[in-house]
């Protein structure tokens, strides 16, 4: 019988979450408009009679697109610990990426006008990891607070690991 592996430096989960469905507002509205257009056109083509069943079957298309987008967003889970960022994605196939916090080189926060209205934002993490050189957390609620939390954890982890960054500039600077 195999004994469970023990980790002397236990990780603590600081935050876990998924992108906001508000990020899908545009596609959800587009799907609703397409559905209304399909219903309107089938009603007009029916000339007061019963709408055509094959045309009404087209309603499945915007419904499937909206549902797929909802599931895709729901299945993207970020877990931030005091040591790493874990990114789980995939509806049918799961992919898990682990990014050690000390490997995060830069963090960037953007909020478009619409995102500001909806109270969401996009955080971009640039890393030194080959498998995930850039991690995009799009449509995150309370993105400014999350961005600050990531920044503080990255700095703490770099200090704990003794990691220092040295930038090598190919072009000489002004003398």
Rosetta constraint file for C-alpha pairs under 8 A:
AtomPair CA 11 CA 81 HARMONIC 6.30 0.50
AtomPair CA 11 CA 82 HARMONIC 6.18 0.50
AtomPair CA 11 CA 83 HARMONIC 6.48 0.50
AtomPair CA 12 CA 81 HARMONIC 5.38 0.50
AtomPair CA 12 CA 82 HARMONIC 5.71 0.50
AtomPair CA 12 CA 83 HARMONIC 7.95 0.50
AtomPair CA 13 CA 79 HARMONIC 7.10 0.50
AtomPair CA 13 CA 80 HARMONIC 6.03 0.50
AtomPair CA 13 CA 81 HARMONIC 4.18 0.50
AtomPair CA 13 CA 82 HARMONIC 6.62 0.50
AtomPair CA 14 CA 79 HARMONIC 7.81 0.50
AtomPair CA 14 CA 80 HARMONIC 5.62 0.50
AtomPair CA 14 CA 81 HARMONIC 5.00 0.50
AtomPair CA 14 CA 82 HARMONIC 6.52 0.50
AtomPair CA 15 CA 79 HARMONIC 5.93 0.50
AtomPair CA 15 CA 80 HARMONIC 5.11 0.50
AtomPair CA 15 CA 81 HARMONIC 6.85 0.50
AtomPair CA 16 CA 77 HARMONIC 7.16 0.50
AtomPair CA 16 CA 78 HARMONIC 5.54 0.50
AtomPair CA 16 CA 79 HARMONIC 4.23 0.50
AtomPair CA 16 CA 80 HARMONIC 6.01 0.50
AtomPair CA 17 CA 77 HARMONIC 5.71 0.50
AtomPair CA 17 CA 78 HARMONIC 5.42 0.50
AtomPair CA 17 CA 79 HARMONIC 6.61 0.50
AtomPair CA 18 CA 73 HARMONIC 7.19 0.50
AtomPair CA 18 CA 74 HARMONIC 6.38 0.50
AtomPair CA 18 CA 75 HARMONIC 7.66 0.50
AtomPair CA 18 CA 76 HARMONIC 5.82 0.50
AtomPair CA 18 CA 77 HARMONIC 4.81 0.50
AtomPair CA 18 CA 78 HARMONIC 6.11 0.50
AtomPair CA 18 CA 140 HARMONIC 7.36 0.50
AtomPair CA 19 CA 23 HARMONIC 7.40 0.50
AtomPair CA 19 CA 73 HARMONIC 6.34 0.50
AtomPair CA 19 CA 74 HARMONIC 7.37 0.50
AtomPair CA 19 CA 76 HARMONIC 7.17 0.50
AtomPair CA 19 CA 77 HARMONIC 7.74 0.50
AtomPair CA 19 CA 137 HARMONIC 7.23 0.50
AtomPair CA 19 CA 138 HARMONIC 6.41 0.50
AtomPair CA 19 CA 139 HARMONIC 5.14 0.50
AtomPair CA 19 CA 140 HARMONIC 4.85 0.50
AtomPair CA 19 CA 141 HARMONIC 7.15 0.50
AtomPair CA 20 CA 24 HARMONIC 7.99 0.50
AtomPair CA 20 CA 73 HARMONIC 7.69 0.50
AtomPair CA 20 CA 120 HARMONIC 7.46 0.50
AtomPair CA 20 CA 139 HARMONIC 5.44 0.50
AtomPair CA 20 CA 140 HARMONIC 5.67 0.50
AtomPair CA 20 CA 141 HARMONIC 6.17 0.50
AtomPair CA 21 CA 25 HARMONIC 7.06 0.50
AtomPair CA 21 CA 70 HARMONIC 6.97 0.50
AtomPair CA 21 CA 73 HARMONIC 6.88 0.50
AtomPair CA 21 CA 74 HARMONIC 7.92 0.50
AtomPair CA 21 CA 139 HARMONIC 7.68 0.50
AtomPair CA 22 CA 118 HARMONIC 6.88 0.50
AtomPair CA 22 CA 120 HARMONIC 7.77 0.50
AtomPair CA 22 CA 139 HARMONIC 7.10 0.50
AtomPair CA 23 CA 115 HARMONIC 7.78 0.50
AtomPair CA 23 CA 120 HARMONIC 7.69 0.50
AtomPair CA 23 CA 138 HARMONIC 7.55 0.50
AtomPair CA 23 CA 139 HARMONIC 4.94 0.50
AtomPair CA 24 CA 28 HARMONIC 6.08 0.50
AtomPair CA 24 CA 69 HARMONIC 7.31 0.50
AtomPair CA 24 CA 70 HARMONIC 7.64 0.50
AtomPair CA 25 CA 29 HARMONIC 6.05 0.50
AtomPair CA 26 CA 30 HARMONIC 6.16 0.50
AtomPair CA 27 CA 31 HARMONIC 6.09 0.50
AtomPair CA 27 CA 66 HARMONIC 6.95 0.50
AtomPair CA 28 CA 32 HARMONIC 6.21 0.50
AtomPair CA 28 CA 66 HARMONIC 5.78 0.50
AtomPair CA 29 CA 33 HARMONIC 6.18 0.50
AtomPair CA 30 CA 34 HARMONIC 6.19 0.50
AtomPair CA 31 CA 35 HARMONIC 6.13 0.50
AtomPair CA 31 CA 62 HARMONIC 4.76 0.50
AtomPair CA 31 CA 63 HARMONIC 6.97 0.50
AtomPair CA 31 CA 65 HARMONIC 7.36 0.50
AtomPair CA 31 CA 66 HARMONIC 6.44 0.50
AtomPair CA 32 CA 36 HARMONIC 6.19 0.50
AtomPair CA 32 CA 62 HARMONIC 7.23 0.50
AtomPair CA 33 CA 37 HARMONIC 6.09 0.50
AtomPair CA 34 CA 38 HARMONIC 6.13 0.50
AtomPair CA 34 CA 62 HARMONIC 6.65 0.50
AtomPair CA 35 CA 39 HARMONIC 6.20 0.50
AtomPair CA 35 CA 59 HARMONIC 5.73 0.50
AtomPair CA 35 CA 62 HARMONIC 6.35 0.50
AtomPair CA 35 CA 63 HARMONIC 7.99 0.50
AtomPair CA 36 CA 40 HARMONIC 5.99 0.50
AtomPair CA 37 CA 41 HARMONIC 5.99 0.50
AtomPair CA 38 CA 42 HARMONIC 6.08 0.50
AtomPair CA 38 CA 55 HARMONIC 7.37 0.50
AtomPair CA 38 CA 56 HARMONIC 7.07 0.50
AtomPair CA 38 CA 58 HARMONIC 7.16 0.50
AtomPair CA 38 CA 59 HARMONIC 6.74 0.50
AtomPair CA 39 CA 43 HARMONIC 6.10 0.50
AtomPair CA 39 CA 56 HARMONIC 6.90 0.50
AtomPair CA 39 CA 59 HARMONIC 7.86 0.50
AtomPair CA 40 CA 44 HARMONIC 6.16 0.50
AtomPair CA 41 CA 45 HARMONIC 6.03 0.50
AtomPair CA 42 CA 46 HARMONIC 6.07 0.50
AtomPair CA 42 CA 51 HARMONIC 5.42 0.50
AtomPair CA 42 CA 52 HARMONIC 6.33 0.50
AtomPair CA 42 CA 55 HARMONIC 6.21 0.50
AtomPair CA 42 CA 56 HARMONIC 6.91 0.50
AtomPair CA 43 CA 47 HARMONIC 6.79 0.50
AtomPair CA 43 CA 48 HARMONIC 7.04 0.50
AtomPair CA 43 CA 49 HARMONIC 7.89 0.50
AtomPair CA 43 CA 50 HARMONIC 7.64 0.50
AtomPair CA 43 CA 51 HARMONIC 5.42 0.50
AtomPair CA 44 CA 48 HARMONIC 7.38 0.50
AtomPair CA 45 CA 51 HARMONIC 7.37 0.50
AtomPair CA 46 CA 50 HARMONIC 5.95 0.50
AtomPair CA 46 CA 51 HARMONIC 5.07 0.50
AtomPair CA 46 CA 52 HARMONIC 6.75 0.50
AtomPair CA 51 CA 55 HARMONIC 7.70 0.50
AtomPair CA 51 CA 56 HARMONIC 7.26 0.50
AtomPair CA 52 CA 56 HARMONIC 6.30 0.50
AtomPair CA 53 CA 57 HARMONIC 6.14 0.50
AtomPair CA 54 CA 58 HARMONIC 7.00 0.50
AtomPair CA 55 CA 59 HARMONIC 7.73 0.50
AtomPair CA 58 CA 62 HARMONIC 7.89 0.50
AtomPair CA 59 CA 63 HARMONIC 6.49 0.50
AtomPair CA 60 CA 64 HARMONIC 5.86 0.50
AtomPair CA 61 CA 65 HARMONIC 6.22 0.50
AtomPair CA 62 CA 66 HARMONIC 6.08 0.50
AtomPair CA 63 CA 67 HARMONIC 6.02 0.50
AtomPair CA 64 CA 68 HARMONIC 5.88 0.50
AtomPair CA 65 CA 69 HARMONIC 6.24 0.50
AtomPair CA 66 CA 70 HARMONIC 6.16 0.50
AtomPair CA 67 CA 71 HARMONIC 6.18 0.50
AtomPair CA 68 CA 72 HARMONIC 6.01 0.50
AtomPair CA 69 CA 73 HARMONIC 6.13 0.50
AtomPair CA 70 CA 74 HARMONIC 6.06 0.50
AtomPair CA 71 CA 75 HARMONIC 5.94 0.50
AtomPair CA 71 CA 91 HARMONIC 6.62 0.50
AtomPair CA 72 CA 76 HARMONIC 6.59 0.50
AtomPair CA 72 CA 89 HARMONIC 7.88 0.50
AtomPair CA 72 CA 90 HARMONIC 6.64 0.50
AtomPair CA 72 CA 91 HARMONIC 5.78 0.50
AtomPair CA 75 CA 88 HARMONIC 7.43 0.50
AtomPair CA 75 CA 89 HARMONIC 5.73 0.50
AtomPair CA 75 CA 90 HARMONIC 6.02 0.50
AtomPair CA 75 CA 91 HARMONIC 5.91 0.50
AtomPair CA 76 CA 87 HARMONIC 7.23 0.50
AtomPair CA 76 CA 88 HARMONIC 5.64 0.50
AtomPair CA 76 CA 89 HARMONIC 4.42 0.50
AtomPair CA 76 CA 90 HARMONIC 6.75 0.50
AtomPair CA 77 CA 87 HARMONIC 5.93 0.50
AtomPair CA 77 CA 88 HARMONIC 5.10 0.50
AtomPair CA 77 CA 89 HARMONIC 6.48 0.50
AtomPair CA 78 CA 85 HARMONIC 6.98 0.50
AtomPair CA 78 CA 86 HARMONIC 5.75 0.50
AtomPair CA 78 CA 87 HARMONIC 4.78 0.50
AtomPair CA 78 CA 88 HARMONIC 6.45 0.50
AtomPair CA 79 CA 85 HARMONIC 5.75 0.50
AtomPair CA 79 CA 86 HARMONIC 5.02 0.50
AtomPair CA 79 CA 87 HARMONIC 6.56 0.50
AtomPair CA 80 CA 84 HARMONIC 6.16 0.50
AtomPair CA 80 CA 85 HARMONIC 4.61 0.50
AtomPair CA 80 CA 86 HARMONIC 6.40 0.50
AtomPair CA 80 CA 150 HARMONIC 7.94 0.50
AtomPair CA 81 CA 85 HARMONIC 6.29 0.50
AtomPair CA 82 CA 101 HARMONIC 7.89 0.50
AtomPair CA 82 CA 153 HARMONIC 6.23 0.50
AtomPair CA 82 CA 157 HARMONIC 7.23 0.50
AtomPair CA 83 CA 100 HARMONIC 6.16 0.50
AtomPair CA 83 CA 101 HARMONIC 5.68 0.50
AtomPair CA 83 CA 102 HARMONIC 7.86 0.50
AtomPair CA 83 CA 153 HARMONIC 7.89 0.50
AtomPair CA 83 CA 157 HARMONIC 6.48 0.50
AtomPair CA 84 CA 98 HARMONIC 6.55 0.50
AtomPair CA 84 CA 99 HARMONIC 5.43 0.50
AtomPair CA 84 CA 100 HARMONIC 4.25 0.50
AtomPair CA 84 CA 101 HARMONIC 4.72 0.50
AtomPair CA 85 CA 98 HARMONIC 5.80 0.50
AtomPair CA 85 CA 99 HARMONIC 5.11 0.50
AtomPair CA 85 CA 100 HARMONIC 6.41 0.50
AtomPair CA 85 CA 101 HARMONIC 6.58 0.50
AtomPair CA 86 CA 96 HARMONIC 6.94 0.50
AtomPair CA 86 CA 97 HARMONIC 5.73 0.50
AtomPair CA 86 CA 98 HARMONIC 4.56 0.50
AtomPair CA 86 CA 99 HARMONIC 6.35 0.50
AtomPair CA 87 CA 95 HARMONIC 7.97 0.50
AtomPair CA 87 CA 96 HARMONIC 5.57 0.50
AtomPair CA 87 CA 97 HARMONIC 5.07 0.50
AtomPair CA 87 CA 98 HARMONIC 6.40 0.50
AtomPair CA 88 CA 94 HARMONIC 6.78 0.50
AtomPair CA 88 CA 95 HARMONIC 5.72 0.50
AtomPair CA 88 CA 96 HARMONIC 4.49 0.50
AtomPair CA 88 CA 97 HARMONIC 6.57 0.50
AtomPair CA 89 CA 94 HARMONIC 5.65 0.50
AtomPair CA 89 CA 95 HARMONIC 5.31 0.50
AtomPair CA 89 CA 96 HARMONIC 6.52 0.50
AtomPair CA 90 CA 94 HARMONIC 4.63 0.50
AtomPair CA 90 CA 95 HARMONIC 6.14 0.50
AtomPair CA 97 CA 132 HARMONIC 7.66 0.50
AtomPair CA 99 CA 103 HARMONIC 6.98 0.50
AtomPair CA 99 CA 104 HARMONIC 7.68 0.50
AtomPair CA 99 CA 127 HARMONIC 7.97 0.50
AtomPair CA 99 CA 129 HARMONIC 7.26 0.50
AtomPair CA 99 CA 132 HARMONIC 7.60 0.50
AtomPair CA 100 CA 104 HARMONIC 7.26 0.50
AtomPair CA 101 CA 153 HARMONIC 7.29 0.50
AtomPair CA 101 CA 154 HARMONIC 5.10 0.50
AtomPair CA 101 CA 157 HARMONIC 6.37 0.50
AtomPair CA 101 CA 158 HARMONIC 7.52 0.50
AtomPair CA 102 CA 154 HARMONIC 5.78 0.50
AtomPair CA 102 CA 155 HARMONIC 7.59 0.50
AtomPair CA 102 CA 157 HARMONIC 5.66 0.50
AtomPair CA 102 CA 158 HARMONIC 4.85 0.50
AtomPair CA 102 CA 161 HARMONIC 7.53 0.50
AtomPair CA 102 CA 163 HARMONIC 6.95 0.50
AtomPair CA 103 CA 127 HARMONIC 5.44 0.50
AtomPair CA 103 CA 128 HARMONIC 5.38 0.50
AtomPair CA 103 CA 129 HARMONIC 6.62 0.50
AtomPair CA 104 CA 125 HARMONIC 6.51 0.50
AtomPair CA 104 CA 126 HARMONIC 5.90 0.50
AtomPair CA 104 CA 127 HARMONIC 4.23 0.50
AtomPair CA 104 CA 128 HARMONIC 6.51 0.50
AtomPair CA 104 CA 154 HARMONIC 6.89 0.50
AtomPair CA 105 CA 125 HARMONIC 7.47 0.50
AtomPair CA 105 CA 126 HARMONIC 5.57 0.50
AtomPair CA 105 CA 127 HARMONIC 5.05 0.50
AtomPair CA 105 CA 128 HARMONIC 6.61 0.50
AtomPair CA 106 CA 125 HARMONIC 5.84 0.50
AtomPair CA 106 CA 126 HARMONIC 5.10 0.50
AtomPair CA 106 CA 127 HARMONIC 6.96 0.50
AtomPair CA 107 CA 123 HARMONIC 6.97 0.50
AtomPair CA 107 CA 124 HARMONIC 5.67 0.50
AtomPair CA 107 CA 125 HARMONIC 4.54 0.50
AtomPair CA 107 CA 126 HARMONIC 6.29 0.50
AtomPair CA 107 CA 147 HARMONIC 7.55 0.50
AtomPair CA 107 CA 151 HARMONIC 7.24 0.50
AtomPair CA 108 CA 123 HARMONIC 5.61 0.50
AtomPair CA 108 CA 124 HARMONIC 5.00 0.50
AtomPair CA 108 CA 125 HARMONIC 6.43 0.50
AtomPair CA 108 CA 147 HARMONIC 7.91 0.50
AtomPair CA 109 CA 121 HARMONIC 7.01 0.50
AtomPair CA 109 CA 122 HARMONIC 5.74 0.50
AtomPair CA 109 CA 123 HARMONIC 4.56 0.50
AtomPair CA 109 CA 124 HARMONIC 6.37 0.50
AtomPair CA 109 CA 143 HARMONIC 7.64 0.50
AtomPair CA 109 CA 144 HARMONIC 7.26 0.50
AtomPair CA 109 CA 147 HARMONIC 6.92 0.50
AtomPair CA 110 CA 121 HARMONIC 5.90 0.50
AtomPair CA 110 CA 122 HARMONIC 5.23 0.50
AtomPair CA 110 CA 123 HARMONIC 6.49 0.50
AtomPair CA 111 CA 115 HARMONIC 5.42 0.50
AtomPair CA 111 CA 116 HARMONIC 5.77 0.50
AtomPair CA 111 CA 120 HARMONIC 7.12 0.50
AtomPair CA 111 CA 121 HARMONIC 4.70 0.50
AtomPair CA 111 CA 122 HARMONIC 6.27 0.50
AtomPair CA 112 CA 116 HARMONIC 6.15 0.50
AtomPair CA 112 CA 121 HARMONIC 7.48 0.50
AtomPair CA 113 CA 117 HARMONIC 6.38 0.50
AtomPair CA 114 CA 118 HARMONIC 6.27 0.50
AtomPair CA 115 CA 119 HARMONIC 5.92 0.50
AtomPair CA 115 CA 120 HARMONIC 5.05 0.50
AtomPair CA 115 CA 121 HARMONIC 5.76 0.50
AtomPair CA 115 CA 139 HARMONIC 7.56 0.50
AtomPair CA 116 CA 120 HARMONIC 6.13 0.50
AtomPair CA 116 CA 121 HARMONIC 7.09 0.50
AtomPair CA 119 CA 141 HARMONIC 6.27 0.50
AtomPair CA 119 CA 142 HARMONIC 6.68 0.50
AtomPair CA 120 CA 139 HARMONIC 5.30 0.50
AtomPair CA 120 CA 140 HARMONIC 5.12 0.50
AtomPair CA 120 CA 141 HARMONIC 4.60 0.50
AtomPair CA 120 CA 142 HARMONIC 6.12 0.50
AtomPair CA 120 CA 143 HARMONIC 6.04 0.50
AtomPair CA 121 CA 138 HARMONIC 6.45 0.50
AtomPair CA 121 CA 139 HARMONIC 5.15 0.50
AtomPair CA 121 CA 140 HARMONIC 5.34 0.50
AtomPair CA 121 CA 141 HARMONIC 6.80 0.50
AtomPair CA 121 CA 142 HARMONIC 7.48 0.50
AtomPair CA 121 CA 143 HARMONIC 5.21 0.50
AtomPair CA 121 CA 144 HARMONIC 7.62 0.50
AtomPair CA 122 CA 136 HARMONIC 6.97 0.50
AtomPair CA 122 CA 137 HARMONIC 5.55 0.50
AtomPair CA 122 CA 138 HARMONIC 4.26 0.50
AtomPair CA 122 CA 139 HARMONIC 5.56 0.50
AtomPair CA 122 CA 140 HARMONIC 6.26 0.50
AtomPair CA 122 CA 143 HARMONIC 6.90 0.50
AtomPair CA 123 CA 136 HARMONIC 5.88 0.50
AtomPair CA 123 CA 137 HARMONIC 5.02 0.50
AtomPair CA 123 CA 138 HARMONIC 6.37 0.50
AtomPair CA 123 CA 140 HARMONIC 7.79 0.50
AtomPair CA 123 CA 143 HARMONIC 7.08 0.50
AtomPair CA 123 CA 147 HARMONIC 6.68 0.50
AtomPair CA 124 CA 134 HARMONIC 6.83 0.50
AtomPair CA 124 CA 135 HARMONIC 5.76 0.50
AtomPair CA 124 CA 136 HARMONIC 4.57 0.50
AtomPair CA 124 CA 137 HARMONIC 6.28 0.50
AtomPair CA 125 CA 134 HARMONIC 5.58 0.50
AtomPair CA 125 CA 135 HARMONIC 5.03 0.50
AtomPair CA 125 CA 136 HARMONIC 6.40 0.50
AtomPair CA 126 CA 133 HARMONIC 5.78 0.50
AtomPair CA 126 CA 134 HARMONIC 4.59 0.50
AtomPair CA 126 CA 135 HARMONIC 6.55 0.50
AtomPair CA 127 CA 132 HARMONIC 7.00 0.50
AtomPair CA 127 CA 133 HARMONIC 4.88 0.50
AtomPair CA 127 CA 134 HARMONIC 5.97 0.50
AtomPair CA 127 CA 135 HARMONIC 7.77 0.50
AtomPair CA 128 CA 133 HARMONIC 5.96 0.50
AtomPair CA 129 CA 133 HARMONIC 5.30 0.50
AtomPair CA 142 CA 146 HARMONIC 6.46 0.50
AtomPair CA 143 CA 147 HARMONIC 5.90 0.50
AtomPair CA 144 CA 148 HARMONIC 6.27 0.50
AtomPair CA 145 CA 149 HARMONIC 6.16 0.50
AtomPair CA 146 CA 150 HARMONIC 6.15 0.50
AtomPair CA 147 CA 151 HARMONIC 6.19 0.50
AtomPair CA 148 CA 152 HARMONIC 6.18 0.50
AtomPair CA 149 CA 153 HARMONIC 6.20 0.50
AtomPair CA 150 CA 154 HARMONIC 6.01 0.50
AtomPair CA 151 CA 155 HARMONIC 6.27 0.50
AtomPair CA 152 CA 156 HARMONIC 6.16 0.50
AtomPair CA 153 CA 157 HARMONIC 6.01 0.50
AtomPair CA 154 CA 158 HARMONIC 6.07 0.50
AtomPair CA 155 CA 159 HARMONIC 6.18 0.50
AtomPair CA 156 CA 160 HARMONIC 6.15 0.50
AtomPair CA 157 CA 161 HARMONIC 6.09 0.50
AtomPair CA 158 CA 162 HARMONIC 5.79 0.50
AtomPair CA 158 CA 163 HARMONIC 4.91 0.50
AtomPair CA 158 CA 164 HARMONIC 7.24 0.50
AtomPair CA 159 CA 163 HARMONIC 6.37 0.50
